Each structure stands twice: as structure tokens, then as C-alpha cells.
Amino acid sequence: MSVRSKVRLMSRNGTAPEPLWYKDAIFYELRVRSYYDANGDGVGDFEGLTKRLDYLQSLGVTALWL
């Protein structure tokens, strides 16, 4: 599943997001370079982040602060 399709999951029923969506959102701040390394070079990357989006969603996270 692509990142773009994962982001679409956050909008409700395929409609545009509510104007005040952030009031009910559960934010999680992370630093991409230290979160998850997908290619083994010792530095976190966006590929690693996308591999772990399901885990973050299972924690109840609805918005990421990068």
C-alpha cells in the first residue's frame, strides 16, 4: 500500500477532512532519521517509516509530526 493511499485512510468516508480535524487528532512526533532504518545504512528513512505506519495506527496515532 502506498503512502498516499495510507494518508487517504485518515479522511472519513472518502470525504474531505473536517476543518477542525486536529482537535480530535492524536499526534505523534518522530524524527525520521532515528525512527526506523529500512535499507541498513544506520539512518532512519521514509521507507522505514512507511513500513511501520500500521504499528503507529495500532497505537491510535492519527497524525504524524515530522
All heavy atoms as TSV, in Angstrom:
chain	resi	resn	atom	element	x	y	z
A	1	MET	N	N	0.856	-1.174	0.000
A	1	MET	CA	C	0.000	0.000	0.000
A	1	MET	C	C	0.900	1.234	0.000
A	1	MET	O	O	1.843	1.318	0.757
A	1	MET	CB	C	-0.892	-0.034	1.234
A	1	MET	CG	C	-1.917	1.046	1.253
A	1	MET	SD	S	-3.038	0.949	2.671
A	1	MET	CE	C	-4.150	-0.299	2.113
A	2	SER	N	N	0.618	2.184	-0.840
A	2	SER	CA	C	1.455	3.368	-0.945
A	2	SER	C	C	1.160	4.347	0.186
A	2	SER	O	O	0.140	4.260	0.860
A	2	SER	CB	C	1.220	4.060	-2.285
A	2	SER	OG	O	-0.066	4.641	-2.307
A	3	VAL	N	N	2.089	5.269	0.385
A	3	VAL	CA	C	1.913	6.282	1.429
A	3	VAL	C	C	0.683	7.115	1.145
A	3	VAL	O	O	-0.100	7.420	2.036
A	3	VAL	CB	C	3.158	7.191	1.508
A	3	VAL	CG1	C	2.941	8.312	2.491
A	3	VAL	CG2	C	4.379	6.380	1.886
A	4	ARG	N	N	0.490	7.459	-0.128
A	4	ARG	CA	C	-0.647	8.295	-0.493
A	4	ARG	C	C	-1.968	7.617	-0.124
A	4	ARG	O	O	-2.870	8.238	0.401
A	4	ARG	CB	C	-0.621	8.594	-1.977
A	4	ARG	CG	C	-1.690	9.565	-2.403
A	4	ARG	CD	C	-1.431	10.044	-3.769
A	4	ARG	NE	N	-0.277	10.904	-3.678
A	4	ARG	CZ	C	-0.078	11.960	-4.420
A	4	ARG	NH1	N	-0.928	12.271	-5.346
A	4	ARG	NH2	N	0.973	12.704	-4.270
A	5	SER	N	N	-2.083	6.315	-0.366
A	5	SER	CA	C	-3.327	5.624	-0.030
A	5	SER	C	C	-3.481	5.505	1.480
A	5	SER	O	O	-4.585	5.511	1.994
A	5	SER	CB	C	-3.382	4.251	-0.688
A	5	SER	OG	O	-2.325	3.435	-0.256
A	6	LYS	N	N	-2.376	5.393	2.234
A	6	LYS	CA	C	-2.464	5.360	3.694
A	6	LYS	C	C	-2.968	6.701	4.228
A	6	LYS	O	O	-3.738	6.749	5.163
A	6	LYS	CB	C	-1.111	5.037	4.310
A	6	LYS	CG	C	-0.660	3.645	4.049
A	6	LYS	CD	C	-0.334	2.999	5.331
A	6	LYS	CE	C	0.179	1.615	5.039
A	6	LYS	NZ	N	-0.259	0.674	5.994
A	7	VAL	N	N	-2.529	7.801	3.627
A	7	VAL	CA	C	-2.972	9.118	4.067
A	7	VAL	C	C	-4.464	9.273	3.815
A	7	VAL	O	O	-5.181	9.831	4.634
A	7	VAL	CB	C	-2.169	10.227	3.348
A	7	VAL	CG1	C	-2.761	11.591	3.633
A	7	VAL	CG2	C	-0.711	10.170	3.776
A	8	ARG	N	N	-4.951	8.733	2.718
A	8	ARG	CA	C	-6.376	8.823	2.416
A	8	ARG	C	C	-7.216	8.109	3.457
A	8	ARG	O	O	-8.367	8.432	3.643
A	8	ARG	CB	C	-6.654	8.238	1.041
A	8	ARG	CG	C	-6.216	9.133	-0.067
A	8	ARG	CD	C	-6.690	8.603	-1.391
A	8	ARG	NE	N	-6.018	9.332	-2.441
A	8	ARG	CZ	C	-5.501	8.797	-3.516
A	8	ARG	NH1	N	-5.588	7.500	-3.707
A	8	ARG	NH2	N	-4.893	9.519	-4.411
A	9	LEU	N	N	-6.671	7.114	4.131
A	9	LEU	CA	C	-7.416	6.395	5.159
A	9	LEU	C	C	-7.821	7.311	6.307
A	9	LEU	O	O	-8.754	7.022	7.029
A	9	LEU	CB	C	-6.582	5.234	5.711
A	9	LEU	CG	C	-6.319	4.089	4.755
A	9	LEU	CD1	C	-5.383	3.086	5.410
A	9	LEU	CD2	C	-7.599	3.419	4.334
A	10	MET	N	N	-7.124	8.426	6.461
A	10	MET	CA	C	-7.406	9.313	7.577
A	10	MET	C	C	-8.662	10.154	7.346
A	10	MET	O	O	-9.267	10.617	8.287
A	10	MET	CB	C	-6.213	10.224	7.837
A	10	MET	CG	C	-5.003	9.450	8.325
A	10	MET	SD	S	-3.565	10.474	8.554
A	10	MET	CE	C	-4.119	11.532	9.858
A	11	SER	N	N	-9.061	10.367	6.091
A	11	SER	CA	C	-10.284	11.115	5.858
A	11	SER	C	C	-11.479	10.186	6.052
A	11	SER	O	O	-11.418	9.003	5.774
A	11	SER	CB	C	-10.296	11.731	4.461
A	11	SER	OG	O	-10.263	10.732	3.497
A	12	ARG	N	N	-12.536	10.709	6.561
A	12	ARG	CA	C	-13.690	9.881	6.919
A	12	ARG	C	C	-14.621	9.679	5.738
A	12	ARG	O	O	-15.054	10.626	5.110
A	12	ARG	CB	C	-14.452	10.537	8.066
A	12	ARG	CG	C	-13.604	10.606	9.306
A	12	ARG	CD	C	-14.352	11.218	10.436
A	12	ARG	NE	N	-13.442	11.338	11.558
A	12	ARG	CZ	C	-13.687	12.039	12.618
A	12	ARG	NH1	N	-14.813	12.689	12.730
A	12	ARG	NH2	N	-12.804	12.105	13.592
A	13	ASN	N	N	-14.926	8.428	5.435
A	13	ASN	CA	C	-15.896	8.044	4.409
A	13	ASN	C	C	-15.576	8.615	3.026
A	13	ASN	O	O	-16.472	8.898	2.247
A	13	ASN	CB	C	-17.307	8.471	4.816
A	13	ASN	CG	C	-17.725	7.815	6.108
A	13	ASN	OD1	O	-17.330	6.690	6.379
A	13	ASN	ND2	N	-18.496	8.511	6.900
A	14	GLY	N	N	-14.305	8.833	2.730
A	14	GLY	CA	C	-13.911	9.310	1.413
A	14	GLY	C	C	-14.245	10.762	1.155
A	14	GLY	O	O	-14.165	11.222	0.037
A	15	THR	N	N	-14.642	11.494	2.176
A	15	THR	CA	C	-14.954	12.906	2.004
A	15	THR	C	C	-13.762	13.744	2.433
A	15	THR	O	O	-12.797	13.242	2.981
A	15	THR	CB	C	-16.176	13.299	2.855
A	15	THR	OG1	O	-15.868	13.060	4.229
A	15	THR	CG2	C	-17.395	12.478	2.457
A	16	ALA	N	N	-13.843	15.021	2.184
A	16	ALA	CA	C	-12.774	15.924	2.607
A	16	ALA	C	C	-12.697	15.942	4.128
A	16	ALA	O	O	-13.719	15.818	4.807
A	16	ALA	CB	C	-13.052	17.328	2.084
A	17	PRO	N	N	-11.497	16.067	4.671
A	17	PRO	CA	C	-11.363	16.102	6.130
A	17	PRO	C	C	-12.127	17.279	6.738
A	17	PRO	O	O	-12.329	18.303	6.096
A	17	PRO	CB	C	-9.868	16.277	6.353
A	17	PRO	CG	C	-9.217	15.961	5.067
A	17	PRO	CD	C	-10.231	16.166	3.999
A	18	GLU	N	N	-12.543	17.114	7.959
A	18	GLU	CA	C	-13.250	18.182	8.655
A	18	GLU	C	C	-12.302	19.350	8.894
A	18	GLU	O	O	-11.116	19.144	9.139
A	18	GLU	CB	C	-13.773	17.661	9.989
A	18	GLU	CG	C	-14.761	16.536	9.843
A	18	GLU	CD	C	-15.152	15.933	11.179
A	18	GLU	OE1	O	-14.888	16.551	12.230
A	18	GLU	OE2	O	-15.697	14.832	11.162
A	19	PRO	N	N	-12.793	20.596	8.872
A	19	PRO	CA	C	-11.921	21.760	9.033
A	19	PRO	C	C	-11.186	21.783	10.382
A	19	PRO	O	O	-10.084	22.287	10.461
A	19	PRO	CB	C	-12.854	22.955	8.918
A	19	PRO	CG	C	-14.163	22.444	8.485
A	19	PRO	CD	C	-14.168	20.966	8.627
A	20	LEU	N	N	-11.769	21.236	11.417
A	20	LEU	CA	C	-11.141	21.244	12.735
A	20	LEU	C	C	-10.697	19.840	13.150
A	20	LEU	O	O	-10.730	19.482	14.321
A	20	LEU	CB	C	-12.115	21.829	13.774
A	20	LEU	CG	C	-12.582	23.259	13.498
A	20	LEU	CD1	C	-13.616	23.698	14.513
A	20	LEU	CD2	C	-11.407	24.215	13.487
A	21	TRP	N	N	-10.230	19.045	12.187
A	21	TRP	CA	C	-9.845	17.660	12.434
A	21	TRP	C	C	-8.780	17.544	13.507
A	21	TRP	O	O	-8.742	16.572	14.248
A	21	TRP	CB	C	-9.345	17.011	11.151
A	21	TRP	CG	C	-8.122	17.676	10.603
A	21	TRP	CD1	C	-8.081	18.695	9.713
A	21	TRP	CD2	C	-6.777	17.376	10.938
A	21	TRP	NE1	N	-6.790	19.066	9.465
A	21	TRP	CE2	C	-5.958	18.266	10.209
A	21	TRP	CE3	C	-6.159	16.456	11.779
A	21	TRP	CZ2	C	-4.577	18.258	10.296
A	21	TRP	CZ3	C	-4.780	16.442	11.861
A	21	TRP	CH2	C	-4.002	17.338	11.124
A	22	TYR	N	N	-7.910	18.541	13.614
A	22	TYR	CA	C	-6.783	18.481	14.534
A	22	TYR	C	C	-7.198	18.506	16.001
A	22	TYR	O	O	-6.443	18.098	16.871
A	22	TYR	CB	C	-5.811	19.625	14.246
A	22	TYR	CG	C	-6.443	20.988	14.347
A	22	TYR	CD1	C	-6.491	21.665	15.547
A	22	TYR	CD2	C	-7.014	21.579	13.224
A	22	TYR	CE1	C	-7.080	22.909	15.638
A	22	TYR	CE2	C	-7.606	22.822	13.307
A	22	TYR	CZ	C	-7.637	23.478	14.516
A	22	TYR	OH	O	-8.237	24.708	14.600
A	23	LYS	N	N	-8.413	18.949	16.288
A	23	LYS	CA	C	-8.865	18.989	17.681
A	23	LYS	C	C	-9.117	17.598	18.246
A	23	LYS	O	O	-9.025	17.393	19.448
A	23	LYS	CB	C	-10.117	19.845	17.804
A	23	LYS	CG	C	-9.822	21.313	17.582
A	23	LYS	CD	C	-10.998	22.163	17.966
A	23	LYS	CE	C	-10.605	23.617	17.883
A	23	LYS	NZ	N	-11.605	24.480	18.475
A	24	ASP	N	N	-9.438	16.636	17.388
A	24	ASP	CA	C	-9.673	15.263	17.827
A	24	ASP	C	C	-8.515	14.329	17.482
A	24	ASP	O	O	-8.560	13.150	17.812
A	24	ASP	CB	C	-10.946	14.705	17.192
A	24	ASP	CG	C	-12.184	15.432	17.683
A	24	ASP	OD1	O	-12.215	15.819	18.861
A	24	ASP	OD2	O	-13.107	15.613	16.870
A	25	ALA	N	N	-7.487	14.855	16.815
A	25	ALA	CA	C	-6.380	14.016	16.352
A	25	ALA	C	C	-5.456	13.632	17.509
A	25	ALA	O	O	-5.339	14.348	18.499
A	25	ALA	CB	C	-5.583	14.754	15.285
A	26	ILE	N	N	-4.831	12.487	17.362
A	26	ILE	CA	C	-3.804	12.040	18.298
A	26	ILE	C	C	-2.481	12.146	17.557
A	26	ILE	O	O	-2.187	11.365	16.656
A	26	ILE	CB	C	-4.063	10.600	18.767
A	26	ILE	CG1	C	-5.392	10.541	19.494
A	26	ILE	CG2	C	-2.918	10.115	19.646
A	26	ILE	CD1	C	-5.843	9.156	19.848
A	27	PHE	N	N	-1.696	13.151	17.924
A	27	PHE	CA	C	-0.433	13.426	17.254
A	27	PHE	C	C	0.690	12.599	17.857
A	27	PHE	O	O	0.712	12.331	19.056
A	27	PHE	CB	C	-0.067	14.907	17.394
A	27	PHE	CG	C	-0.857	15.806	16.488
A	27	PHE	CD1	C	-2.084	16.286	16.887
A	27	PHE	CD2	C	-0.367	16.162	15.250
A	27	PHE	CE1	C	-2.819	17.119	16.064
A	27	PHE	CE2	C	-1.091	16.995	14.425
A	27	PHE	CZ	C	-2.323	17.474	14.833
A	28	TYR	N	N	1.636	12.221	17.014
A	28	TYR	CA	C	2.838	11.527	17.443
A	28	TYR	C	C	4.007	12.175	16.722
A	28	TYR	O	O	4.036	12.229	15.493
A	28	TYR	CB	C	2.747	10.042	17.092
A	28	TYR	CG	C	3.912	9.230	17.588
A	28	TYR	CD1	C	3.994	8.832	18.913
A	28	TYR	CD2	C	4.926	8.841	16.723
A	28	TYR	CE1	C	5.062	8.078	19.375
A	28	TYR	CE2	C	5.993	8.086	17.172
A	28	TYR	CZ	C	6.051	7.714	18.494
A	28	TYR	OH	O	7.106	6.956	18.948
A	29	GLU	N	N	4.942	12.703	17.488
A	29	GLU	CA	C	6.101	13.351	16.893
A	29	GLU	C	C	7.239	12.344	16.771
A	29	GLU	O	O	7.529	11.606	17.715
A	29	GLU	CB	C	6.568	14.524	17.742
A	29	GLU	CG	C	7.773	15.234	17.159
A	29	GLU	CD	C	8.244	16.403	18.007
A	29	GLU	OE1	O	7.691	16.636	19.088
A	29	GLU	OE2	O	9.183	17.080	17.569
A	30	LEU	N	N	7.853	12.301	15.609
A	30	LEU	CA	C	9.007	11.428	15.443
A	30	LEU	C	C	10.016	12.064	14.515
A	30	LEU	O	O	9.689	12.912	13.693
A	30	LEU	CB	C	8.602	10.039	14.946
A	30	LEU	CG	C	7.938	9.893	13.582
A	30	LEU	CD1	C	8.964	9.802	12.464
A	30	LEU	CD2	C	7.086	8.663	13.586
A	31	ARG	N	N	11.248	11.655	14.698
A	31	ARG	CA	C	12.327	12.089	13.813
A	31	ARG	C	C	12.615	10.936	12.862
A	31	ARG	O	O	12.977	9.848	13.303
A	31	ARG	CB	C	13.559	12.460	14.618
A	31	ARG	CG	C	13.282	13.607	15.569
A	31	ARG	CD	C	14.560	14.092	16.213
A	31	ARG	NE	N	14.276	15.087	17.213
A	31	ARG	CZ	C	14.082	16.376	16.960
A	31	ARG	NH1	N	14.133	16.806	15.729
A	31	ARG	NH2	N	13.836	17.220	17.937
A	32	VAL	N	N	12.440	11.188	11.589
A	32	VAL	CA	C	12.562	10.140	10.577
A	32	VAL	C	C	13.948	9.499	10.637
A	32	VAL	O	O	14.083	8.282	10.567
A	32	VAL	CB	C	12.276	10.699	9.167
A	32	VAL	CG1	C	12.497	9.647	8.102
A	32	VAL	CG2	C	10.851	11.228	9.101
A	33	ARG	N	N	14.989	10.289	10.807
A	33	ARG	CA	C	16.361	9.763	10.788
A	33	ARG	C	C	16.653	8.813	11.940
A	33	ARG	O	O	17.583	8.022	11.872
A	33	ARG	CB	C	17.365	10.918	10.820
A	33	ARG	CG	C	17.308	11.763	9.557
A	33	ARG	CD	C	18.376	12.795	9.534
A	33	ARG	NE	N	19.666	12.100	9.417
A	33	ARG	CZ	C	20.825	12.703	9.422
A	33	ARG	NH1	N	20.882	14.000	9.545
A	33	ARG	NH2	N	21.935	12.020	9.304
A	34	SER	N	N	15.875	8.872	12.998
A	34	SER	CA	C	16.136	7.984	14.129
A	34	SER	C	C	15.004	6.983	14.375
A	34	SER	O	O	15.064	6.211	15.324
A	34	SER	CB	C	16.362	8.807	15.398
A	34	SER	OG	O	15.224	9.572	15.712
A	35	TYR	N	N	13.987	6.953	13.518
A	35	TYR	CA	C	12.838	6.089	13.767
A	35	TYR	C	C	13.059	4.652	13.315
A	35	TYR	O	O	13.098	3.731	14.122
A	35	TYR	CB	C	11.572	6.658	13.128
A	35	TYR	CG	C	10.352	5.842	13.422
A	35	TYR	CD1	C	9.875	5.740	14.717
A	35	TYR	CD2	C	9.707	5.136	12.429
A	35	TYR	CE1	C	8.773	4.963	15.016
A	35	TYR	CE2	C	8.601	4.366	12.717
A	35	TYR	CZ	C	8.142	4.287	14.008
A	35	TYR	OH	O	7.059	3.502	14.291
A	36	TYR	N	N	13.202	4.400	12.021
A	36	TYR	CA	C	13.347	3.031	11.520
A	36	TYR	C	C	14.173	3.032	10.247
A	36	TYR	O	O	13.885	3.773	9.315
A	36	TYR	CB	C	11.963	2.423	11.261
A	36	TYR	CG	C	11.997	0.945	10.934
A	36	TYR	CD1	C	12.147	0.008	11.947
A	36	TYR	CD2	C	11.889	0.505	9.641
A	36	TYR	CE1	C	12.185	-1.339	11.661
A	36	TYR	CE2	C	11.918	-0.842	9.344
A	36	TYR	CZ	C	12.069	-1.769	10.350
A	36	TYR	OH	O	12.111	-3.101	10.063
A	37	ASP	N	N	15.194	2.190	10.223
A	37	ASP	CA	C	16.113	2.099	9.093
A	37	ASP	C	C	15.711	0.915	8.214
A	37	ASP	O	O	15.810	-0.230	8.632
A	37	ASP	CB	C	17.531	1.916	9.622
A	37	ASP	CG	C	18.562	1.759	8.527
A	37	ASP	OD1	O	18.285	2.185	7.391
A	37	ASP	OD2	O	19.631	1.215	8.806
A	38	ALA	N	N	15.271	1.191	6.993
A	38	ALA	CA	C	14.811	0.120	6.103
A	38	ALA	C	C	15.925	-0.452	5.234
A	38	ALA	O	O	15.880	-1.610	4.861
A	38	ALA	CB	C	13.685	0.630	5.203
A	39	ASN	N	N	16.948	0.350	4.914
A	39	ASN	CA	C	17.969	-0.137	3.988
A	39	ASN	C	C	19.283	-0.517	4.664
A	39	ASN	O	O	20.247	-0.847	3.996
A	39	ASN	CB	C	18.212	0.876	2.862
A	39	ASN	CG	C	18.693	2.212	3.380
A	39	ASN	OD1	O	18.972	2.380	4.556
A	39	ASN	ND2	N	18.774	3.175	2.481
A	40	GLY	N	N	19.361	-0.467	5.985
A	40	GLY	CA	C	20.518	-0.949	6.715
A	40	GLY	C	C	21.733	-0.053	6.728
A	40	GLY	O	O	22.829	-0.501	7.065
A	41	ASP	N	N	21.572	1.238	6.419
A	41	ASP	CA	C	22.732	2.129	6.438
A	41	ASP	C	C	22.919	2.828	7.783
A	41	ASP	O	O	23.822	3.634	7.949
A	41	ASP	CB	C	22.643	3.157	5.307
A	41	ASP	CG	C	21.491	4.136	5.462
A	41	ASP	OD1	O	20.666	3.962	6.371
A	41	ASP	OD2	O	21.418	5.083	4.652
A	42	GLY	N	N	22.076	2.524	8.752
A	42	GLY	CA	C	22.231	3.097	10.089
A	42	GLY	C	C	21.468	4.384	10.325
A	42	GLY	O	O	21.524	4.955	11.407
A	43	VAL	N	N	20.750	4.849	9.322
A	43	VAL	CA	C	19.980	6.090	9.436
A	43	VAL	C	C	18.541	5.794	9.031
A	43	VAL	O	O	18.289	5.186	7.995
A	43	VAL	CB	C	20.557	7.191	8.510
A	43	VAL	CG1	C	19.734	8.466	8.602
A	43	VAL	CG2	C	22.006	7.463	8.858
A	44	GLY	N	N	17.589	6.223	9.850
A	44	GLY	CA	C	16.181	6.033	9.518
A	44	GLY	C	C	15.814	6.736	8.221
A	44	GLY	O	O	16.460	7.697	7.825
A	45	ASP	N	N	14.784	6.246	7.558
A	45	ASP	CA	C	14.392	6.815	6.271
A	45	ASP	C	C	12.880	6.715	6.094
A	45	ASP	O	O	12.185	6.082	6.888
A	45	ASP	CB	C	15.117	6.112	5.121
A	45	ASP	CG	C	15.127	4.607	5.271
A	45	ASP	OD1	O	14.110	4.043	5.709
A	45	ASP	OD2	O	16.166	3.996	4.950
A	46	PHE	N	N	12.378	7.377	5.062
A	46	PHE	CA	C	10.934	7.381	4.820
A	46	PHE	C	C	10.408	5.996	4.457
A	46	PHE	O	O	9.275	5.665	4.755
A	46	PHE	CB	C	10.552	8.403	3.750
A	46	PHE	CG	C	10.526	9.805	4.268
A	46	PHE	CD1	C	11.554	10.679	4.001
A	46	PHE	CD2	C	9.469	10.247	5.053
A	46	PHE	CE1	C	11.539	11.970	4.501
A	46	PHE	CE2	C	9.438	11.531	5.553
A	46	PHE	CZ	C	10.477	12.396	5.280
A	47	GLU	N	N	11.225	5.181	3.811
A	47	GLU	CA	C	10.806	3.810	3.515
A	47	GLU	C	C	10.563	3.047	4.813
A	47	GLU	O	O	9.589	2.310	4.947
A	47	GLU	CB	C	11.862	3.102	2.678
A	47	GLU	CG	C	11.466	1.698	2.283
A	47	GLU	CD	C	12.542	0.986	1.494
A	47	GLU	OE1	O	13.518	1.622	1.066
A	47	GLU	OE2	O	12.391	-0.230	1.302
A	48	GLY	N	N	11.451	3.233	5.786
A	48	GLY	CA	C	11.261	2.600	7.083
A	48	GLY	C	C	10.021	3.115	7.793
A	48	GLY	O	O	9.281	2.350	8.420
A	49	LEU	N	N	9.784	4.409	7.690
A	49	LEU	CA	C	8.588	4.989	8.301
A	49	LEU	C	C	7.324	4.397	7.696
A	49	LEU	O	O	6.397	4.012	8.414
A	49	LEU	CB	C	8.593	6.507	8.133
A	49	LEU	CG	C	7.331	7.253	8.557
A	49	LEU	CD1	C	7.024	7.031	10.026
A	49	LEU	CD2	C	7.470	8.727	8.269
A	50	THR	N	N	7.280	4.279	6.378
A	50	THR	CA	C	6.078	3.732	5.745
A	50	THR	C	C	5.866	2.267	6.098
A	50	THR	O	O	4.729	1.804	6.160
A	50	THR	CB	C	6.125	3.892	4.215
A	50	THR	OG1	O	7.294	3.266	3.707
A	50	THR	CG2	C	6.109	5.355	3.821
A	51	LYS	N	N	6.942	1.530	6.356
A	51	LYS	CA	C	6.800	0.131	6.766
A	51	LYS	C	C	6.188	0.005	8.151
A	51	LYS	O	O	5.617	-1.026	8.483
A	51	LYS	CB	C	8.158	-0.568	6.755
A	51	LYS	CG	C	8.669	-0.864	5.380
A	51	LYS	CD	C	9.958	-1.632	5.444
A	51	LYS	CE	C	10.433	-1.984	4.047
A	51	LYS	NZ	N	11.658	-2.791	4.092
A	52	ARG	N	N	6.306	1.036	8.974
A	52	ARG	CA	C	5.820	0.975	10.346
A	52	ARG	C	C	4.538	1.783	10.581
A	52	ARG	O	O	4.109	1.954	11.718
A	52	ARG	CB	C	6.905	1.478	11.299
A	52	ARG	CG	C	8.222	0.725	11.221
A	52	ARG	CD	C	8.094	-0.666	11.730
A	52	ARG	NE	N	7.846	-0.578	13.158
A	52	ARG	CZ	C	7.752	-1.597	13.975
A	52	ARG	NH1	N	7.877	-2.803	13.510
A	52	ARG	NH2	N	7.537	-1.445	15.250
A	53	LEU	N	N	3.890	2.257	9.526
A	53	LEU	CA	C	2.659	3.030	9.697
A	53	LEU	C	C	1.543	2.207	10.324
A	53	LEU	O	O	0.751	2.726	11.111
A	53	LEU	CB	C	2.199	3.610	8.358
A	53	LEU	CG	C	3.002	4.798	7.837
A	53	LEU	CD1	C	2.481	5.215	6.474
A	53	LEU	CD2	C	2.979	5.956	8.801
A	54	ASP	N	N	1.470	0.926	10.002
A	54	ASP	CA	C	0.446	0.070	10.616
A	54	ASP	C	C	0.625	-0.006	12.123
A	54	ASP	O	O	-0.346	0.000	12.879
A	54	ASP	CB	C	0.485	-1.332	10.016
A	54	ASP	CG	C	0.038	-1.360	8.568
A	54	ASP	OD1	O	-0.713	-0.453	8.175
A	54	ASP	OD2	O	0.448	-2.286	7.849
A	55	TYR	N	N	1.879	-0.087	12.578
A	55	TYR	CA	C	2.165	-0.125	14.017
A	55	TYR	C	C	1.706	1.173	14.686
A	55	TYR	O	O	1.053	1.140	15.735
A	55	TYR	CB	C	3.657	-0.343	14.248
A	55	TYR	CG	C	4.059	-0.170	15.681
A	55	TYR	CD1	C	3.666	-1.083	16.659
A	55	TYR	CD2	C	4.826	0.917	16.076
A	55	TYR	CE1	C	4.033	-0.910	17.984
A	55	TYR	CE2	C	5.191	1.092	17.392
A	55	TYR	CZ	C	4.791	0.175	18.342
A	55	TYR	OH	O	5.153	0.363	19.650
A	56	LEU	N	N	2.026	2.301	14.088
A	56	LEU	CA	C	1.617	3.585	14.667
A	56	LEU	C	C	0.100	3.702	14.707
A	56	LEU	O	O	-0.467	4.203	15.675
A	56	LEU	CB	C	2.226	4.743	13.873
A	56	LEU	CG	C	3.743	4.867	13.964
A	56	LEU	CD1	C	4.248	5.903	12.985
A	56	LEU	CD2	C	4.166	5.214	15.380
A	57	GLN	N	N	-0.570	3.222	13.672
A	57	GLN	CA	C	-2.028	3.260	13.649
A	57	GLN	C	C	-2.607	2.371	14.745
A	57	GLN	O	O	-3.597	2.720	15.375
A	57	GLN	CB	C	-2.544	2.835	12.287
A	57	GLN	CG	C	-4.034	3.014	12.132
A	57	GLN	CD	C	-4.503	2.649	10.743
A	57	GLN	OE1	O	-3.855	1.901	10.019
A	57	GLN	NE2	N	-5.645	3.194	10.358
A	58	SER	N	N	-1.961	1.234	15.016
A	58	SER	CA	C	-2.453	0.345	16.079
A	58	SER	C	C	-2.325	0.980	17.457
A	58	SER	O	O	-3.043	0.613	18.378
A	58	SER	CB	C	-1.712	-0.994	16.040
A	58	SER	OG	O	-0.393	-0.855	16.527
A	59	LEU	N	N	-1.421	1.946	17.599
A	59	LEU	CA	C	-1.292	2.682	18.863
A	59	LEU	C	C	-2.354	3.765	19.011
A	59	LEU	O	O	-2.472	4.368	20.073
A	59	LEU	CB	C	0.097	3.321	18.959
A	59	LEU	CG	C	1.283	2.379	19.033
A	59	LEU	CD1	C	2.580	3.191	19.026
A	59	LEU	CD2	C	1.204	1.511	20.274
A	60	GLY	N	N	-3.093	4.021	17.953
A	60	GLY	CA	C	-4.141	5.048	17.982
A	60	GLY	C	C	-3.709	6.372	17.396
A	60	GLY	O	O	-4.438	7.345	17.456
A	61	VAL	N	N	-2.513	6.426	16.824
A	61	VAL	CA	C	-1.999	7.661	16.226
A	61	VAL	C	C	-2.803	7.982	14.978
A	61	VAL	O	O	-3.039	7.117	14.141
A	61	VAL	CB	C	-0.501	7.505	15.876
A	61	VAL	CG1	C	0.001	8.709	15.125
A	61	VAL	CG2	C	0.311	7.258	17.142
A	62	THR	N	N	-3.254	9.227	14.865
A	62	THR	CA	C	-4.000	9.649	13.684
A	62	THR	C	C	-3.294	10.746	12.897
A	62	THR	O	O	-3.721	11.070	11.793
A	62	THR	CB	C	-5.406	10.140	14.080
A	62	THR	OG1	O	-5.282	11.219	14.994
A	62	THR	CG2	C	-6.224	9.012	14.692
A	63	ALA	N	N	-2.219	11.322	13.454
A	63	ALA	CA	C	-1.468	12.375	12.752
A	63	ALA	C	C	-0.008	12.290	13.172
A	63	ALA	O	O	0.297	12.036	14.330
A	63	ALA	CB	C	-2.038	13.744	13.083
A	64	LEU	N	N	0.880	12.500	12.202
A	64	LEU	CA	C	2.315	12.478	12.484
A	64	LEU	C	C	2.884	13.882	12.394
A	64	LEU	O	O	2.548	14.654	11.491
A	64	LEU	CB	C	3.048	11.589	11.480
A	64	LEU	CG	C	2.814	10.101	11.586
A	64	LEU	CD1	C	3.528	9.386	10.450
A	64	LEU	CD2	C	3.274	9.579	12.917
A	65	TRP	N	N	3.763	14.191	13.325
A	65	TRP	CA	C	4.501	15.457	13.318
A	65	TRP	C	C	5.941	15.072	13.000
A	65	TRP	O	O	6.607	14.429	13.809
A	65	TRP	CB	C	4.404	16.118	14.692
A	65	TRP	CG	C	5.037	17.449	14.771
A	65	TRP	CD1	C	6.357	17.711	14.972
A	65	TRP	CD2	C	4.386	18.716	14.669
A	65	TRP	NE1	N	6.571	19.053	14.996
A	65	TRP	CE2	C	5.377	19.698	14.817
A	65	TRP	CE3	C	3.079	19.089	14.468
A	65	TRP	CZ2	C	5.073	21.051	14.767
A	65	TRP	CZ3	C	2.788	20.438	14.436
A	65	TRP	CH2	C	3.782	21.400	14.582
A	66	LEU	N	N	6.406	15.436	11.800
A	66	LEU	CA	C	7.750	15.045	11.372
A	66	LEU	C	C	8.714	16.199	11.519
A	66	LEU	O	O	8.393	17.313	11.322
A	66	LEU	CB	C	7.746	14.599	9.907
A	66	LEU	CG	C	6.789	13.465	9.577
A	66	LEU	CD1	C	6.834	13.177	8.093
A	66	LEU	CD2	C	7.136	12.217	10.358
